[in-house]
Amino acid sequence: MALYHFHVGQVKRSAGQSVIESAAYRAGERLYSERYGEHSNYTRKGGVVYTEILLPPHAPHEYADRQTLWNAVEAAERGKNAQLAYSFDIALQNEFTLAENIALARQFLLDNFVSRGMIADLAIHQPDREGGIENPHVHVLCPIRPLNPDGTWGAKQRRVYRADGKFDAVPTTDWGRTETLEEWRKAWATLCNAKFKDKGLECRIDHRSYEKLGIDQAPTVHEGVAVRQMEARGIATDKGERNRWIRSANTMLRTLREKIKALTGWLEELRAELDKPQPPTLAALLSDYYDARNTGAWSRKAKVSNLKRFAAAAAYLQESSLHTLDDLQARLDLLRKRLSDVKSSLDAKHSRMKELRDLLRYAEQYERTKPVHDQLNSIKWKSKREQFKAEHESELMQFYLARRKLADGIRTAEWQRELNSLAHENDAAYAKYKTLRDELVELLDVKYCVDRALAAREDKGRLSRPLTHEL
């Protein structure tokens, strides 16, 4: 489901933050701070899939280097409590490909930031979350101090004198105004929604606040002192990222409430069916398993996640006409056999493709070295023949090897056609193999849940039986 998250903060010395450390973390790089004489090394950080620095035309070209840019910012800001950079965290969309998200982020920054004379250092992260769900987002750092037309650093504020001789400090740019932020938030939503429309998707995002939309806040996870301290230094943590993501996901709650209500009604009907004396169905066992998980769940997010997984598994069982344990085992056996057959077919194709590639290579080797062999046969004098053989020993050995391998004849065009046909068949077979493998993984997950539910039922049955004593 499409999500909207657009957060802006500041990197500032008054909070003990370093813009070099912030830039290194977001880009997953090792940067040296000239101000503090130390390196910030985040090269082992995973999930960073794209980085780039976008410069306005009047910016010095050397600022395209991340270390040079942010050391220049640090040097330009002399105050011990100086504000160094704006920090933007913007959610990308799982409905778009990585290339589409990158293009969308670049277009937004060029149209709204760089066009205003801002430098934008962007880093796109795409880490996996629980259950393999990706959470793509872009971090953007922008110097707060503007550039002059000659590429030097300008002033953040200017004096505007009043009639009484006193003055007000007025920002030289509109970058920090609330109206500008709202304009950016709306522009990002408009850009994403246009992309949704181009792709024929019905989902949309809304830049308006949750309060204006009438959506309740979802609970966040406990961060702890250490996490809060890291966040205060401008270092985004997993828990901090998760909390920001939860806050941005509140637009999902309204739809989820409707689905939960429908699922609750369905569960009541399912429980009524369980009261009848009949062997446990797969749906009933899944219900037991996820009911037990929800009993121990401590947050609404966990409960919603359990209900979504249960709904997906139950829908799969219904679509596949799997109702009993025997149905499940039969389907598993069938999938394993099909996977084995497809794997055998793929192995045979790979073996033949290797053989064909070798024959084509030997054919090329034969044609390349045959002139050397022909030249040897044209030499009549023994001494000259021996000298020629010594000088061209490698080519002649390659020729004799290729001739032995091609004893049945050379059919280059036929081999190439067969290789091309096998490559096409291999792609189709692998797509089938992947589909079967994915279904098997899903079915094994269902089997795990069912086995756990059966074990729990057996344990409950043993505990409920009365103890007897033999006399």
C-alpha positions as CSV (number, residue, x, y, z in Angstrom):
1,M,0.0,0.0,0.0
2,A,1.3,3.5,-0.9
3,L,2.7,5.4,2.1
4,Y,3.5,9.1,2.7
5,H,6.3,10.2,4.9
6,F,8.2,13.5,4.5
7,H,10.2,14.6,7.5
8,V,12.7,17.5,7.8
9,G,15.0,18.3,10.6
10,Q,18.4,20.0,11.1
11,V,21.9,18.8,11.8
12,K,23.3,21.3,14.3
13,R,26.3,21.6,16.6
14,S,24.2,22.7,19.5
15,A,22.9,19.1,19.6
16,G,26.4,17.6,19.4
17,Q,26.0,16.6,15.8
18,S,28.6,16.5,13.0
19,V,27.5,16.9,9.4
20,I,30.5,14.8,8.3
21,E,29.2,11.9,10.5
22,S,25.6,12.4,9.3
23,A,26.7,12.4,5.6
24,A,28.9,9.3,6.1
25,Y,26.2,7.3,7.7
26,R,23.5,8.2,5.1
27,A,25.9,7.4,2.2
28,G,27.5,4.3,3.8
29,E,31.0,5.9,3.3
30,R,34.2,6.7,5.2
31,L,34.7,10.5,5.5
32,Y,37.3,12.5,7.3
33,S,36.4,15.6,9.3
34,E,39.0,18.3,9.1
35,R,37.3,20.1,12.0
36,Y,37.5,17.2,14.5
37,G,40.5,15.3,12.9
38,E,38.7,12.0,12.8
39,H,37.1,9.6,10.4
40,S,33.5,8.5,10.4
41,N,33.4,5.0,8.8
42,Y,30.0,3.5,7.8
43,T,31.2,1.4,4.9
44,R,29.8,-1.8,6.5
45,K,26.3,-0.3,6.6
46,G,23.9,-2.2,4.4
47,G,20.9,-1.1,2.4
48,V,22.5,1.9,0.7
49,V,21.6,1.4,-3.0
50,Y,22.3,4.8,-4.6
51,T,24.0,8.1,-3.7
52,E,24.5,11.3,-5.6
53,I,25.2,15.0,-5.0
54,L,23.1,17.4,-7.1
55,L,24.7,20.9,-7.6
56,P,23.1,24.1,-8.9
57,P,25.0,25.6,-11.8
58,H,26.9,28.2,-9.7
59,A,28.2,25.7,-7.2
60,P,32.0,24.8,-7.4
61,H,32.5,21.5,-9.2
62,E,34.6,20.1,-6.3
63,Y,31.5,20.0,-4.1
64,A,30.4,17.0,-6.1
65,D,32.8,15.2,-3.7
66,R,31.0,14.4,-0.4
67,Q,34.0,14.9,1.9
68,T,35.0,18.2,0.2
69,L,31.4,19.5,0.3
70,W,30.7,18.9,4.0
71,N,34.2,19.9,5.2
72,A,33.5,23.2,3.4
73,V,30.2,23.5,5.2
74,E,31.9,22.8,8.5
75,A,34.5,25.4,7.8
76,A,32.0,28.1,6.7
77,E,30.0,27.6,10.0
78,R,32.1,29.1,12.8
79,G,29.6,29.2,15.6
80,K,29.7,26.6,18.3
81,N,25.9,26.2,18.1
82,A,25.7,26.6,14.3
83,Q,23.0,25.0,12.2
84,L,24.8,23.0,9.5
85,A,22.3,21.3,7.2
86,Y,18.7,20.5,6.6
87,S,18.0,16.7,6.9
88,F,15.1,15.3,4.9
89,D,13.7,11.7,5.2
90,I,11.3,10.9,2.4
91,A,9.5,7.5,2.0
92,L,9.7,6.0,-1.5
93,Q,7.0,3.6,-2.9
94,N,7.2,-0.2,-3.0
95,E,4.8,0.0,-6.0
96,F,7.7,1.6,-8.1
97,T,10.9,-0.1,-9.2
98,L,14.3,1.0,-7.8
99,A,15.1,2.8,-11.1
100,E,11.7,4.6,-11.0
101,N,12.2,5.6,-7.3
102,I,15.7,7.0,-8.1
103,A,14.4,8.9,-11.1
104,L,11.4,10.3,-9.1
105,A,13.7,11.4,-6.2
106,R,16.1,13.1,-8.6
107,Q,13.3,14.9,-10.4
108,F,11.8,16.2,-7.2
109,L,15.1,17.5,-5.8
110,L,16.1,19.1,-9.1
111,D,12.7,20.8,-9.5
112,N,12.2,21.9,-5.9
113,F,15.7,22.2,-4.3
114,V,18.4,22.6,-6.9
115,S,16.2,25.1,-8.8
116,R,16.3,27.2,-5.6
117,G,20.1,27.2,-5.5
118,M,20.3,24.4,-3.0
119,I,22.9,21.6,-2.9
120,A,21.2,18.2,-2.4
121,D,23.2,15.2,-1.1
122,L,20.9,12.2,-1.5
123,A,21.3,8.6,-0.4
124,I,18.6,6.0,-1.2
125,H,18.2,3.2,1.3
126,Q,16.3,0.0,0.6
127,P,16.7,-2.3,3.7
128,D,14.5,-5.3,4.3
129,R,12.1,-5.2,7.2
130,E,10.5,-8.0,9.1
131,G,9.1,-10.7,6.8
132,G,11.2,-9.4,3.9
133,I,9.1,-6.3,3.4
134,E,11.3,-3.5,1.9
135,N,11.2,0.0,3.3
136,P,12.7,2.2,0.5
137,H,13.4,5.8,1.4
138,V,15.7,8.7,0.5
139,H,17.8,10.8,2.9
140,V,18.7,14.2,1.7
141,L,21.2,16.6,3.3
142,C,21.2,20.3,2.2
143,P,23.5,23.0,3.5
144,I,21.5,25.7,5.3
145,R,23.9,28.5,4.2
146,P,23.2,29.5,0.6
147,L,25.8,30.0,-2.1
148,N,26.6,33.4,-3.7
149,P,26.4,33.6,-7.6
150,D,30.3,33.4,-7.6
151,G,30.2,30.0,-5.7
152,T,31.3,31.4,-2.3
153,W,29.2,30.9,0.8
154,G,26.6,33.6,1.4
155,A,24.9,34.9,4.5
156,K,22.0,33.0,6.2
157,Q,20.5,36.3,7.4
158,R,20.5,40.0,6.6
159,R,19.6,43.0,8.7
160,V,16.4,44.9,8.1
161,Y,16.3,48.1,10.1
162,R,13.2,49.4,11.7
163,A,12.1,53.0,12.2
164,D,13.5,53.0,15.8
165,G,17.0,52.3,14.5
166,K,16.9,48.7,15.7
167,F,17.0,45.8,13.2
168,D,15.5,42.4,12.6
169,A,17.5,39.4,11.4
170,V,15.7,38.2,8.3
171,P,16.6,34.9,6.5
172,T,18.1,35.4,3.1
173,T,16.2,32.4,1.7
174,D,12.7,30.9,2.0
175,W,14.1,27.4,2.6
176,G,13.2,27.3,6.3
177,R,9.6,28.7,6.0
178,T,6.7,26.6,7.0
179,E,5.0,27.5,3.7
180,T,8.0,26.3,1.7
181,L,7.9,22.9,3.5
182,E,4.2,22.5,2.9
183,E,4.9,23.4,-0.8
184,W,7.6,20.6,-0.9
185,R,5.3,18.1,0.8
186,K,2.5,18.7,-1.6
187,A,4.9,18.6,-4.6
188,W,6.2,15.2,-3.6
189,A,2.7,13.8,-3.2
190,T,1.7,15.3,-6.6
191,L,4.8,13.7,-8.3
192,C,4.1,10.3,-6.8
193,N,0.4,10.4,-7.6
194,A,1.2,11.3,-11.2
195,K,3.5,8.2,-11.4
196,F,0.8,6.0,-9.8
197,K,-1.6,7.2,-12.6
198,D,0.9,6.6,-15.3
199,K,1.4,3.0,-14.1
200,G,-2.4,2.5,-14.0
201,L,-2.4,2.1,-10.2
202,E,-5.4,3.3,-8.1
203,C,-3.4,4.0,-4.9
204,R,-2.7,7.6,-4.0
205,I,-0.8,9.4,-1.2
206,D,-1.8,12.6,0.7
207,H,0.6,15.2,2.1
208,R,-1.9,16.5,4.7
209,S,-1.3,15.8,8.4
210,Y,-2.9,12.8,10.1
211,E,-5.0,15.2,12.3
212,K,-6.5,16.9,9.3
213,L,-7.2,13.5,7.7
214,G,-8.8,12.2,10.9
215,I,-6.5,9.2,11.3
216,D,-5.3,8.0,14.7
217,Q,-1.6,7.5,15.5
218,A,-0.3,3.9,15.6
219,P,1.9,2.9,18.6
220,T,5.6,3.1,18.2
221,V,8.3,0.8,19.5
222,H,10.3,1.8,22.7
223,E,13.6,3.4,21.6
224,G,15.6,3.5,24.8
225,V,18.3,5.9,25.9
226,A,21.1,4.7,23.6
227,V,18.9,5.0,20.5
228,R,17.7,8.5,21.5
229,Q,21.2,9.6,22.0
230,M,22.3,8.3,18.5
231,E,19.2,10.0,16.9
232,A,20.1,13.3,18.7
233,R,23.6,13.1,17.1
234,G,21.9,12.8,13.6
235,I,22.5,9.1,13.3
236,A,19.4,7.3,12.0
237,T,18.9,4.0,13.8
238,D,16.8,0.9,13.0
239,K,14.3,1.7,15.8
240,G,14.2,5.3,14.9
241,E,13.6,4.4,11.2
242,R,10.9,2.0,12.3
243,N,9.2,4.6,14.4
244,R,9.3,7.1,11.6
245,W,7.9,4.5,9.2
246,I,5.1,3.6,11.7
247,R,4.1,7.3,11.9
248,S,4.0,7.5,8.1
249,A,1.9,4.3,7.9
250,N,-1.0,5.7,9.8
251,T,-2.8,6.3,6.5
252,M,-3.2,2.6,6.4
253,L,-5.2,2.3,9.6
254,R,-8.6,3.3,8.2
255,T,-8.6,0.6,5.6
256,L,-7.1,-1.9,8.0
257,R,-9.9,-1.3,10.5
258,E,-12.4,-2.3,7.9
259,K,-10.4,-5.4,7.0
260,I,-10.0,-6.3,10.7
261,K,-13.8,-6.0,11.2
262,A,-14.5,-8.3,8.3
263,L,-11.8,-10.8,9.5
264,T,-13.2,-10.7,13.0
265,G,-16.7,-11.6,11.7
266,W,-15.1,-14.4,9.7
267,L,-13.2,-15.7,12.7
268,E,-16.4,-15.8,14.7
269,E,-18.0,-18.0,12.1
270,L,-14.9,-20.1,11.9
271,R,-14.9,-20.6,15.7
272,A,-18.6,-21.8,15.5
273,E,-17.5,-24.4,12.9
274,L,-14.8,-25.6,15.3
275,D,-17.4,-26.4,17.9
276,K,-18.7,-29.2,15.7
277,P,-17.2,-32.7,16.2
278,Q,-15.0,-32.9,13.1
279,P,-11.3,-33.3,12.2
280,P,-9.5,-30.0,12.4
281,T,-9.3,-28.2,9.1
282,L,-6.2,-26.3,8.0
283,A,-8.1,-23.0,8.4
284,A,-9.0,-23.9,12.0
285,L,-5.4,-24.8,12.8
286,L,-4.2,-21.6,11.3
287,S,-6.7,-19.7,13.3
288,D,-5.5,-21.4,16.5
289,Y,-1.9,-20.6,15.7
290,Y,-2.5,-16.9,15.0
291,D,-4.9,-16.5,17.9
292,A,-2.0,-17.8,20.1
293,R,0.4,-15.3,18.5
294,N,-2.1,-12.4,19.0
295,T,-2.5,-13.4,22.7
296,G,1.2,-12.7,23.2
297,A,1.4,-9.7,21.0
298,W,2.1,-6.5,22.8
299,S,1.4,-3.9,20.1
300,R,-1.4,-3.1,17.7
301,K,1.1,-3.3,14.9
302,A,2.0,-6.9,15.8
303,K,-1.6,-7.9,15.9
304,V,-2.4,-6.3,12.6
305,S,0.6,-8.0,11.1
306,N,-0.6,-11.4,12.4
307,L,-4.1,-10.8,11.0
308,K,-2.7,-9.9,7.6
309,R,-0.5,-13.0,7.5
310,F,-3.5,-15.2,8.6
311,A,-5.7,-13.7,5.9
312,A,-3.1,-14.2,3.2
313,A,-2.5,-17.9,4.3
314,A,-6.3,-18.6,4.5
315,A,-6.9,-17.1,1.1
316,Y,-4.1,-19.2,-0.4
317,L,-5.6,-22.4,1.1
318,Q,-9.1,-21.5,-0.2
319,E,-7.8,-20.7,-3.7
320,S,-5.8,-24.0,-3.8
321,S,-8.7,-26.0,-2.4
322,L,-6.6,-27.2,0.5
323,H,-8.8,-28.1,3.5
324,T,-7.4,-31.0,5.4
325,L,-4.0,-32.2,6.5
326,D,-4.1,-34.9,3.8
327,D,-4.7,-32.2,1.2
328,L,-1.7,-30.3,2.5
329,Q,0.6,-33.3,2.4
330,A,-0.5,-34.3,-1.1
331,R,0.1,-30.8,-2.4
332,L,3.6,-30.8,-0.8
333,D,4.5,-34.1,-2.4
334,L,3.2,-33.0,-5.8
335,L,5.2,-29.7,-5.6
336,R,8.4,-31.5,-4.6
337,K,8.0,-33.9,-7.5
338,R,7.3,-31.1,-10.0
339,L,10.3,-29.2,-8.7
340,S,12.5,-32.3,-9.0
341,D,11.3,-32.8,-12.6
342,V,11.9,-29.2,-13.6
343,K,15.3,-29.2,-11.9
344,S,16.3,-32.4,-13.8
345,S,15.2,-30.7,-17.0
346,L,17.2,-27.6,-16.2
347,D,20.3,-29.6,-15.4
348,A,20.0,-31.5,-18.7
349,K,19.6,-28.2,-20.6
350,H,22.6,-26.7,-18.8
351,S,24.7,-29.7,-19.6
352,R,23.8,-29.6,-23.3
353,M,24.3,-25.8,-23.5
354,K,27.8,-26.2,-22.0
355,E,28.5,-28.9,-24.6
356,L,27.3,-26.6,-27.4
357,R,29.4,-23.7,-26.2
358,D,32.4,-26.0,-26.1
359,L,31.8,-27.1,-29.6
360,L,31.4,-23.5,-30.8
361,R,34.6,-22.6,-29.1
362,Y,36.5,-25.5,-30.7
363,A,35.0,-24.6,-34.1
364,E,36.3,-21.0,-33.7
365,Q,39.7,-22.4,-32.4
366,Y,39.9,-24.8,-35.4
367,E,39.2,-22.0,-38.0
368,R,41.7,-19.7,-36.2
369,T,44.6,-22.2,-36.1
370,K,44.0,-24.1,-39.4
371,P,46.0,-21.6,-41.5
372,V,49.0,-22.4,-39.3
373,H,48.6,-26.1,-39.9
374,D,48.1,-25.6,-43.6
375,Q,51.3,-23.5,-43.7
376,L,53.2,-26.3,-41.9
377,N,52.0,-28.8,-44.5
378,S,53.3,-26.6,-47.3
379,I,56.9,-26.7,-45.9
380,K,58.9,-29.5,-47.6
381,W,62.3,-29.2,-45.9
382,K,62.5,-31.1,-42.6
383,S,64.6,-28.6,-40.8
384,K,62.3,-25.8,-41.7
385,R,59.3,-27.8,-40.7
386,E,60.8,-28.6,-37.3
387,Q,61.7,-24.9,-36.8
388,F,58.1,-23.9,-37.8
389,K,56.6,-26.4,-35.5
390,A,58.7,-25.2,-32.6
391,E,57.7,-21.6,-33.2
392,H,54.0,-22.4,-33.5
393,E,53.7,-25.2,-31.0
394,S,50.8,-23.6,-29.1
395,E,48.7,-22.9,-32.2
396,L,49.3,-26.4,-33.6
397,M,48.4,-28.0,-30.3
398,Q,45.1,-26.0,-30.3
399,F,44.4,-27.1,-33.8
400,Y,45.0,-30.8,-33.1
401,L,42.8,-30.6,-30.0
402,A,40.0,-28.9,-31.9
403,R,40.2,-31.3,-34.8
404,R,39.9,-34.3,-32.4
405,K,36.9,-32.7,-30.7
406,L,35.2,-32.0,-34.0
407,A,35.8,-35.4,-35.5
408,D,32.1,-35.7,-36.3
409,G,32.1,-32.5,-38.4
410,I,31.6,-28.8,-37.9
411,R,28.0,-27.6,-37.9
412,T,28.4,-24.1,-36.4
413,A,25.0,-22.7,-37.5
414,E,23.1,-25.7,-36.4
415,W,24.8,-25.6,-32.9
416,Q,24.1,-21.9,-32.5
417,R,20.4,-22.4,-33.4
418,E,20.2,-25.2,-30.9
419,L,21.9,-23.1,-28.2
420,N,19.6,-20.2,-28.8
421,S,16.6,-22.4,-28.6
422,L,17.8,-24.1,-25.4
423,A,18.5,-20.6,-23.8
424,H,14.9,-19.6,-24.5
425,E,13.6,-22.9,-23.1
426,N,15.9,-22.5,-20.1
427,D,14.4,-19.1,-19.3
428,A,10.9,-20.5,-19.4
429,A,11.8,-23.5,-17.3
430,Y,13.5,-21.4,-14.7
431,A,10.4,-19.1,-14.5
432,K,8.3,-22.2,-13.9
433,Y,10.9,-23.5,-11.3
434,K,10.8,-20.2,-9.4
435,T,7.0,-20.2,-9.3
436,L,6.9,-23.7,-7.9
437,R,9.7,-22.9,-5.5
438,D,7.9,-19.8,-4.2
439,E,4.6,-21.8,-3.7
440,L,6.5,-24.5,-1.9
441,V,8.1,-22.0,0.5
442,E,4.6,-20.6,1.2
443,L,3.2,-24.1,1.7
444,L,6.0,-25.0,4.1
445,D,5.3,-21.9,6.1
446,V,1.6,-23.0,6.4
447,K,2.8,-26.5,7.4
448,Y,5.0,-25.0,10.2
449,C,2.0,-23.0,11.6
450,V,-0.3,-26.1,11.4
451,D,2.3,-28.3,13.1
452,R,2.7,-25.9,15.9
453,A,-1.1,-25.6,16.3
454,L,-1.5,-29.4,16.4
455,A,1.2,-29.7,19.0
456,A,-0.5,-27.1,21.2
457,R,-3.8,-29.0,20.9
458,E,-2.2,-32.3,21.9
459,D,-0.5,-30.6,24.9
460,K,-3.8,-29.1,26.0
461,G,-5.5,-32.5,25.7
462,R,-2.9,-34.1,27.9
463,L,-3.3,-31.5,30.6
464,S,-7.1,-31.7,30.5
465,R,-7.2,-35.5,31.1
466,P,-7.8,-36.5,34.7
467,L,-5.1,-38.4,36.6
468,T,-5.8,-42.0,37.5
469,H,-4.2,-44.3,40.1
470,E,-3.9,-48.0,40.0
471,L,-4.8,-49.9,43.2
